[in-house]
Amino acid sequence: MSEQKFRVESDLLGELQVPAEAYYGVQTQRGINNYHISRKKMRDYPEFVNAIAYVKLAAVQANHSLGVINDEISGAISQACREILEGKLHENFPIDMMQGGAGTSVNMNANEVIANRALEIMGHQKGEYQYCYPNDHCNCGQSTNDVYPTTIRLTFILLNKRLVESLTRMINALRDKGEEYKNTIKMGRTQLQDAVPMTSGQEFNAFANNMEEEILNLERNVKLLHEINMGGTAIGTGLNAVPGFAKLCTENLAKLTGEPFTVSPDLVEATPDTGAYVSYSGALKRLAVKLSKMCNDFRLLASGPRCGLHEINLPPKAPGSSIMPGKVNPVIPEVTNQVCFKVIGNDTTVTFAAEAGQLQLNVMEPVITESIIESVTWLCNAIDTLTEECIKGITVNAEHTAEMVRNSIGIVTALNPYIGYKQSTKVAKEALETNRSVYDIVLEKGLMTKEKLDEALNPQEMLMSHKFVLK
């Protein structure tokens, strides 16, 4: 095995060896040495790497247009950024997602990779920064404090598109079940007690509509991420950025990504502000709460098979016990529940991190970033798994659900318009105490004719609203 070669680079703290073939430089190497926390690297999230490449490309285009960077350097930096967007050089982003410094290691990682690739494009060697310097050229008119927040906003926007796609597939699968079981009668329940009849199709469609609301809520909150602080540099005053940079860089980023980015009207306010992250994380938490509730319902409806509700069958995915033969557990809804718990916990982390900001900067943005990226990624994976491995394979035990409706005390509710609430209560009580049917008791007491009773207790009729005149 050949011995690894190194080059020596220096910074404020002194000299450090960097692998000779690496596109990153000394500050990235310090980040590698310092942070062994999450074991999740920037390169593990291509949306994150691409987002910072977009930001750097928008910035160099603005600086070139404003006459700050010449044609050769601007062209080389632009080509390096585009190569990253093509999926190249991603392995050169080894920074741990959890770090101090408010994202400085991430920003410098990008600056160094882009600078060294630009040097190659211009015919120079890695590390020959006199021709293209990470700070002077790749970070021109910028600071970590505007680059990092803009990058993570774009990252969340890109990831949200994937989340919406996953949700849409799940919603379509639920609607397919709604159509398949639109005529399958079952008993609705409130507080785990028999309520009134409905169809399994209505239940699945309700799940679908419930999830569709979450797409709308996510999209409402994503809009908050489009206001950025590029050009604010260190604390929002714009020091070291030439006049016009903020507006032009933002316009370039909007053109490159197709996203309607706008410059914050107050860059000093925007630089430490993490409100948009709190709102978006809250939308993820709301989705997780509702998704977990749906999975709870799946597990409850599938409980049994002999001693539970046993209304639906979930696709069997694994033997359920090392000791109980024949047991099959609802493992896919269970794992989805657990993902939802993680998202709820991540939202708490985001809340505390946002609150911990001080004065002109919130240095806790890395944990906000890691938490939200993890939440979106896990939700996407869990929703895709739930859709493919569970929802698409659900079947309904139609005969069993119909029998439960016929034997339910809850159908007495349909008699309220005919015999009144008080009389209906007496019938329900007697049916419970004597283990007899509502139907037989009403006829026995002469409260309704058989013809009228058959009409009132027809399960399909009970699914519709009617006009009644009480006497």
TORTIBA-690622 format. One record per residue (C-alpha): x, z, y. Coordinates in Angstrom, 2 decimals, always signed. Example, Ala and Ser with C-alpha at 12.3 -4.5 7.8 and 13.67 -1.06 7.14 Angstrom:
<nodes>
+12.30;+7.80;-4.50
+13.67;+7.14;-1.06
</nodes>
This chain:
<nodes>
+0.00;+0.00;+0.00
+1.42;-1.03;+3.36
+2.05;+1.69;+5.92
-0.46;+1.76;+8.79
+0.96;+0.68;+12.11
+0.19;+2.29;+15.44
+0.52;+1.56;+19.13
+1.01;+4.27;+21.74
-1.42;+4.63;+24.63
-1.61;+7.25;+27.36
-4.19;+8.92;+29.56
-4.53;+12.03;+31.73
-3.61;+14.30;+28.81
-0.57;+12.34;+27.68
+0.36;+9.87;+24.95
-1.46;+9.35;+21.65
-1.07;+7.02;+18.69
-3.86;+4.52;+18.10
-4.11;+2.25;+15.04
-2.42;-1.00;+16.03
-5.31;-3.21;+14.92
-8.05;-1.07;+16.49
-9.87;-2.46;+19.51
-10.58;+1.05;+20.77
-7.96;+2.99;+22.70
-6.63;+6.42;+23.58
-9.84;+8.02;+24.87
-11.79;+6.86;+21.83
-9.05;+8.26;+19.63
-9.38;+11.62;+21.38
-13.11;+11.50;+20.69
-12.43;+10.80;+17.02
-10.05;+13.75;+16.90
-12.35;+16.12;+18.79
-15.79;+15.59;+17.30
-16.57;+16.10;+13.63
-20.09;+17.37;+14.12
-22.99;+15.22;+12.95
-20.94;+12.78;+10.84
-23.23;+10.12;+12.31
-21.24;+7.51;+14.17
-22.21;+5.28;+17.05
-21.55;+2.26;+14.79
-24.27;+3.50;+12.42
-26.86;+2.53;+15.03
-26.49;-1.16;+15.96
-29.16;-0.88;+18.63
-27.02;+1.72;+20.42
-23.88;-0.45;+20.28
-25.79;-3.53;+21.41
-27.44;-1.62;+24.24
-24.12;-0.64;+25.82
-22.86;-4.21;+25.39
-25.90;-5.43;+27.33
-25.20;-2.89;+30.09
-21.52;-3.88;+30.33
-22.42;-7.58;+30.36
-24.95;-7.07;+33.15
-22.36;-5.09;+35.12
-19.54;-7.62;+34.83
-21.89;-10.45;+35.78
-22.90;-8.49;+38.89
-19.29;-7.73;+39.81
-18.33;-11.37;+39.35
-21.21;-12.57;+41.52
-20.20;-10.07;+44.21
-16.58;-11.26;+44.13
-15.13;-8.06;+42.70
-13.81;-9.49;+39.39
-12.22;-12.94;+39.07
-13.37;-15.77;+36.84
-10.82;-15.28;+34.05
-11.33;-11.56;+33.52
-15.08;-11.79;+33.99
-15.30;-14.61;+31.46
-13.24;-12.73;+28.89
-15.22;-9.50;+29.31
-18.49;-11.43;+29.08
-17.37;-13.15;+25.87
-16.34;-9.80;+24.36
-19.75;-8.34;+25.18
-21.54;-11.32;+23.64
-19.47;-11.00;+20.48
-20.62;-7.39;+20.17
-24.21;-8.57;+20.60
-23.58;-11.03;+17.75
-22.75;-8.07;+15.50
-18.98;-8.32;+15.77
-16.63;-5.41;+16.54
-19.26;-2.77;+15.65
-16.83;-1.03;+13.29
-14.75;-0.17;+16.36
-17.37;+2.33;+17.56
-16.48;+5.38;+15.42
-17.47;+8.07;+17.93
-19.58;+10.95;+16.56
-23.08;+10.94;+18.03
-22.71;+14.63;+18.91
-20.13;+15.22;+21.60
-19.36;+16.97;+24.86
-18.67;+15.17;+28.09
-22.17;+13.81;+28.75
-21.37;+10.60;+26.87
-17.96;+9.85;+28.39
-16.47;+9.18;+24.94
-19.21;+6.62;+24.25
-18.69;+4.86;+27.58
-14.91;+4.76;+27.18
-15.23;+3.57;+23.59
-17.14;+0.55;+24.90
-14.74;+0.02;+27.82
-11.70;+0.07;+25.52
-13.15;-2.20;+22.84
-14.32;-4.73;+25.42
-11.01;-4.60;+27.33
-8.87;-5.10;+24.22
-10.99;-7.97;+22.95
-10.91;-9.51;+26.45
-7.12;-9.23;+26.40
-6.99;-11.19;+23.15
-9.31;-13.83;+24.57
-6.95;-14.20;+27.55
-3.93;-14.51;+25.24
-2.53;-10.98;+25.57
-1.91;-8.13;+23.15
-4.11;-5.11;+22.63
-3.06;-2.38;+25.01
-1.64;-4.70;+27.69
-4.03;-3.19;+30.19
-2.20;-4.53;+33.24
-4.19;-7.72;+32.63
-7.59;-6.10;+31.93
-8.01;-2.34;+32.27
-10.87;-0.40;+30.62
-11.60;+1.66;+33.74
-10.77;-0.76;+36.54
-12.46;-3.81;+35.08
-14.89;-2.92;+32.26
-16.09;+0.17;+34.11
-15.95;-1.38;+37.58
-18.65;+0.02;+39.89
-19.86;+2.26;+37.10
-19.69;+5.79;+35.74
-20.62;+7.33;+32.42
-23.40;+8.99;+34.41
-25.22;+5.72;+35.02
-24.00;+3.71;+32.03
-24.90;+6.28;+29.37
-28.47;+6.98;+30.58
-29.15;+3.26;+30.95
-27.73;+2.59;+27.50
-29.84;+5.21;+25.77
-32.98;+4.05;+27.57
-32.41;+0.52;+26.31
-31.61;+1.90;+22.84
-34.94;+3.74;+22.69
-36.76;+0.62;+23.88
-35.12;-1.50;+21.17
-35.82;+1.09;+18.46
-39.41;+1.48;+19.62
-40.03;-2.19;+18.85
-39.04;-1.53;+15.25
-41.28;+1.54;+15.15
-44.27;-0.42;+16.43
-43.64;-3.09;+13.78
-43.62;-0.42;+11.05
-46.80;+1.14;+12.40
-48.51;-2.23;+12.58
-47.75;-2.93;+8.92
-49.13;+0.46;+7.94
-52.27;-0.05;+10.03
-52.86;-3.42;+8.39
-52.51;-1.83;+4.94
-55.04;+0.86;+5.89
-57.46;-1.78;+7.17
-57.11;-3.67;+3.91
-58.20;-0.52;+2.09
-61.03;-0.12;+4.56
-62.31;-3.56;+3.69
-61.80;-3.08;-0.06
-63.82;+0.15;-0.11
-66.32;-0.52;+2.68
-69.27;-0.02;+0.31
-67.87;+2.93;-1.66
-69.97;+5.99;-0.85
-68.37;+9.41;-0.64
-68.96;+12.81;+0.89
-67.52;+13.61;+4.28
-66.24;+17.12;+4.84
-65.75;+19.47;+7.75
-63.80;+22.74;+7.38
-63.32;+21.76;+3.71
-67.09;+22.08;+3.18
-69.54;+19.32;+2.29
-70.82;+17.59;+5.41
-72.63;+14.24;+5.29
-72.05;+10.99;+3.41
-69.73;+8.23;+4.57
-67.78;+5.45;+2.90
-64.18;+5.44;+1.78
-63.84;+2.31;+3.91
-64.83;+4.28;+7.00
-62.24;+6.90;+6.13
-59.42;+4.35;+5.80
-60.47;+2.56;+8.98
-60.48;+5.89;+10.81
-56.88;+6.43;+9.70
-56.00;+2.94;+10.94
-57.64;+3.47;+14.33
-55.97;+6.85;+14.65
-52.55;+5.27;+14.14
-53.36;+2.38;+16.47
-53.83;+4.90;+19.25
-50.22;+5.94;+18.70
-48.95;+2.43;+19.35
-50.72;+2.47;+22.70
-49.29;+5.92;+23.49
-45.76;+4.86;+22.57
-46.04;+1.79;+24.78
-47.30;+3.90;+27.69
-44.29;+6.17;+27.41
-41.76;+3.38;+26.89
-42.66;+2.10;+30.36
-41.07;+5.24;+31.81
-37.73;+4.18;+30.32
-37.54;+1.01;+32.39
-36.49;+2.80;+35.58
-32.68;+3.06;+35.52
-29.88;+4.42;+37.69
-27.19;+1.73;+37.35
-25.14;+1.64;+40.53
-25.55;+5.34;+41.17
-22.11;+5.95;+39.60
-21.12;+9.64;+39.37
-24.01;+11.51;+41.01
-26.24;+8.79;+42.45
-24.48;+8.20;+45.76
-23.05;+4.88;+44.55
-19.42;+5.77;+45.25
-17.05;+2.93;+44.13
-19.89;+0.45;+43.57
-20.01;-2.40;+46.08
-23.21;-2.93;+48.12
-25.79;-4.87;+46.13
-24.38;-3.90;+42.73
-27.27;-1.63;+41.71
-29.93;-4.26;+42.40
-28.01;-7.17;+40.91
-26.87;-5.30;+37.79
-30.44;-4.18;+37.13
-31.77;-7.71;+37.59
-29.12;-9.04;+35.21
-30.00;-6.45;+32.57
-33.67;-7.38;+32.86
-32.85;-11.08;+32.36
-30.52;-10.43;+29.44
-32.93;-8.18;+27.54
-36.32;-9.46;+28.66
-37.24;-5.91;+29.65
-38.69;-5.15;+33.12
-35.94;-2.82;+34.33
-36.11;-1.55;+37.89
-33.70;+0.40;+40.08
-34.75;+3.99;+40.70
-35.78;+4.48;+44.34
-33.66;+7.65;+44.45
-30.47;+7.38;+42.39
-29.44;+10.98;+43.14
-32.74;+12.18;+41.66
-32.55;+9.75;+38.74
-29.03;+10.62;+37.58
-29.80;+14.08;+36.14
-33.48;+13.36;+35.39
-34.42;+13.43;+31.70
-38.19;+13.46;+32.13
-38.69;+10.06;+30.53
-36.90;+11.24;+27.38
-39.11;+14.33;+27.19
-42.22;+12.16;+27.48
-41.07;+9.63;+24.89
-39.98;+12.35;+22.48
-43.40;+13.93;+23.00
-45.02;+10.65;+21.99
-42.92;+10.64;+18.82
-44.00;+14.22;+18.12
-47.67;+13.30;+18.64
-47.26;+10.42;+16.17
-45.56;+12.75;+13.69
-48.37;+15.31;+13.95
-51.05;+12.72;+13.27
-49.07;+10.98;+10.54
-48.50;+14.29;+8.79
-52.21;+15.12;+9.02
-53.05;+11.80;+7.35
-50.59;+12.56;+4.56
-52.18;+15.99;+4.14
-55.52;+14.24;+3.68
-54.05;+11.84;+1.10
-52.68;+14.77;-0.89
-55.95;+16.67;-0.69
-58.11;+13.68;-1.62
-55.83;+12.98;-4.59
-55.72;+16.61;-5.75
-56.50;+17.24;-9.40
-56.95;+15.13;-11.39
-59.34;+17.45;-13.26
-59.49;+20.48;-11.01
-59.29;+19.01;-7.50
-61.16;+16.49;-5.37
-59.77;+13.51;-7.30
-61.41;+11.03;-4.91
-58.39;+8.76;-4.68
-55.45;+7.90;-6.89
-51.98;+7.66;-5.38
-49.48;+5.35;-7.11
-47.44;+7.44;-9.59
-43.81;+7.38;-8.46
-42.04;+10.11;-10.44
-42.69;+12.71;-13.14
-43.91;+15.76;-11.29
-42.46;+18.61;-13.25
-39.56;+19.62;-15.45
-41.84;+21.97;-17.39
-45.43;+20.67;-17.12
-45.93;+17.46;-19.13
-48.16;+14.81;-17.57
-47.97;+16.16;-14.03
-47.50;+13.57;-11.27
-46.95;+14.74;-7.70
-47.80;+12.99;-4.40
-44.10;+12.58;-3.60
-44.42;+9.82;-0.99
-46.85;+11.70;+1.29
-44.73;+14.81;+0.72
-41.53;+13.19;+1.94
-43.40;+11.74;+4.92
-44.64;+15.23;+5.80
-41.07;+16.48;+5.80
-39.91;+13.66;+8.07
-42.69;+14.60;+10.48
-41.51;+18.21;+10.51
-38.00;+16.98;+11.42
-39.39;+14.90;+14.29
-41.33;+17.88;+15.61
-38.13;+19.95;+15.48
-36.15;+17.21;+17.22
-38.70;+17.23;+20.03
-38.02;+20.92;+20.54
-34.30;+20.13;+20.77
-34.98;+17.42;+23.36
-37.08;+19.88;+25.37
-34.35;+22.53;+25.47
-31.64;+19.95;+26.22
-33.63;+18.52;+29.12
-34.19;+21.99;+30.53
-30.47;+22.78;+30.27
-29.46;+20.20;+32.87
-27.64;+21.55;+35.92
-27.40;+20.21;+39.45
-26.45;+16.49;+39.62
-26.05;+15.80;+35.88
-27.50;+16.74;+32.53
-24.54;+17.02;+30.17
-26.83;+17.55;+27.16
-27.88;+13.90;+26.93
-25.88;+13.28;+23.71
-28.09;+15.66;+21.71
-31.17;+14.12;+23.32
-29.88;+10.72;+22.24
-29.07;+11.77;+18.69
-32.41;+13.57;+18.28
-34.57;+10.69;+19.51
-32.63;+8.03;+17.61
-32.92;+10.13;+14.46
-36.65;+10.67;+15.02
-37.40;+6.97;+15.50
-35.16;+5.91;+12.60
-36.62;+8.45;+10.20
-40.17;+7.63;+11.26
-39.59;+3.92;+10.69
-38.15;+4.55;+7.23
-40.89;+7.01;+6.28
-43.73;+4.80;+7.52
-42.33;+1.77;+5.68
-42.02;+3.85;+2.50
-45.52;+5.29;+2.87
-46.96;+1.81;+3.39
-45.21;+0.06;+0.51
-44.98;+2.87;-2.04
-48.28;+4.63;-1.41
-51.00;+3.14;+0.81
-50.95;-0.35;-0.69
-51.41;+1.12;-4.17
-54.19;+3.64;-3.43
-57.38;+3.29;-5.46
-60.68;+5.10;-5.04
-62.62;+6.73;-7.90
-65.93;+5.21;-6.82
-68.15;+6.60;-9.59
-66.81;+10.10;-9.04
-67.32;+9.99;-5.26
-70.88;+8.66;-5.67
-71.71;+11.44;-8.13
-70.43;+14.06;-5.70
-72.75;+12.66;-3.01
-75.75;+12.82;-5.34
-75.02;+16.44;-6.23
-74.10;+17.59;-2.74
-76.05;+20.16;-0.75
-74.81;+18.41;+2.36
-77.32;+15.59;+2.05
-80.00;+18.02;+3.17
-78.76;+17.33;+6.72
-80.49;+13.96;+6.50
-83.83;+15.78;+6.19
-83.55;+17.59;+9.55
-85.55;+14.91;+11.41
-88.31;+15.07;+8.82
-88.74;+18.76;+7.94
-86.73;+20.51;+10.69
-83.51;+22.51;+10.63
-85.12;+25.79;+9.54
-86.88;+24.28;+6.54
-83.75;+22.29;+5.63
-81.74;+25.53;+5.67
-84.17;+27.15;+3.23
-83.91;+24.18;+0.90
-80.10;+24.23;+1.06
-79.99;+27.97;+0.33
-82.31;+27.67;-2.63
-80.35;+24.71;-4.01
-77.17;+26.76;-3.85
-78.67;+29.84;-5.42
-80.47;+28.02;-8.24
-77.96;+25.24;-8.84
-80.77;+22.73;-8.47
-80.83;+19.50;-6.48
-82.12;+19.21;-2.95
-84.28;+16.32;-4.12
-86.18;+18.37;-6.72
-86.80;+21.32;-4.41
-88.22;+19.19;-1.58
-90.68;+17.51;-3.94
-91.62;+20.78;-5.57
-92.48;+22.35;-2.23
-94.41;+19.26;-1.12
-92.32;+18.94;+2.02
-92.11;+15.14;+1.74
-93.57;+12.37;-0.36
-91.35;+10.90;-3.04
-91.35;+7.54;-1.27
-90.25;+9.04;+2.04
-87.71;+11.32;+0.36
-86.15;+8.40;-1.53
-85.82;+6.54;+1.73
-84.29;+9.51;+3.58
-81.81;+10.39;+0.85
-80.66;+6.86;+0.13
-76.90;+7.22;+0.65
-76.63;+3.87;+2.38
-79.43;+4.84;+4.77
-77.61;+8.06;+5.63
-74.68;+6.04;+6.94
-76.71;+4.65;+9.82
-78.30;+6.11;+12.93
-82.10;+6.07;+13.13
-84.81;+6.65;+15.69
-86.97;+9.64;+14.86
-89.91;+11.31;+16.54
-90.10;+15.00;+15.63
-93.56;+16.47;+15.29
</nodes>
